Amino acid sequence: MDGFLGAAYALHHVAALVSLSERQDLGRAVGDAGGTWFATVDGKGRGSAKSLTGEEVAVTDRRFAPTLFLYDNYPGGIGLTAPLYDLRKELITRTRDLVSACGCKLGCPACVGPILASDEVRGYSPKQASLTVLQLLDSAD
């Protein structure tokens, strides 16, 4: 889950840059393709899945189909996401390049978002998890 949330964080920033908009003009979300759960960061700083009613759910289904959404953050939209969809391959490549080129070791606010101090101590890499997700997104389609 942390990889999808980190990839969404990075894609959100790159999408705002590519569309020449402010980050708050775009929204981002991670959920499943069927719309039965969404990802959020829990109180411990970890990604977790919640049902649409807000209850925590275990995502153990073999048909796990996470989906990353970028959307116009205004009612009715302002036309930012259609061009981004057309540029999706370039957007993913640019995002992967940004995260790969970042000088941090495990992740930081400049690439995949802030990481937990305990991740740094354990050597857990949200950055690598995000790069894996971006690679999978790049090979899809």
Stockholm file with secondary structure:
# STOCKHOLM 1.0

chainA/1-141         MDGFLGAAYALHHVAALVSLSERQDLGRAVGDAGGTWFATVDGKGRGSAKSLTGEEVAVTDRRFAPTLFLYDNYPGGIGLTAPLYDLRKELITRTRDLVSACGCKLGCPACVGPILASDEVRGYSPKQASLTVLQLLDSAD
#=GR chainA/1-141 SS CHHHHHHHHHHHHHHHHHTTCCGGGEEEEEEETTSSEEEEECTTSCEEEEETTSCEECCCCTTCCEEEEEEESSTTCCSCHHHHHHTHHHHHHHHHHHHHHCSCSSCCTTTTCCCCHHHHHHTCCHHHHHHHHHHHHHHCC
#=GC SS_cons         CHHHHHHHHHHHHHHHHHTTCCGGGEEEEEEETTSSEEEEECTTSCEEEEETTSCEECCCCTTCCEEEEEEESSTTCCSCHHHHHHTHHHHHHHHHHHHHHCSCSSCCTTTTCCCCHHHHHHTCCHHHHHHHHHHHHHHCC
//
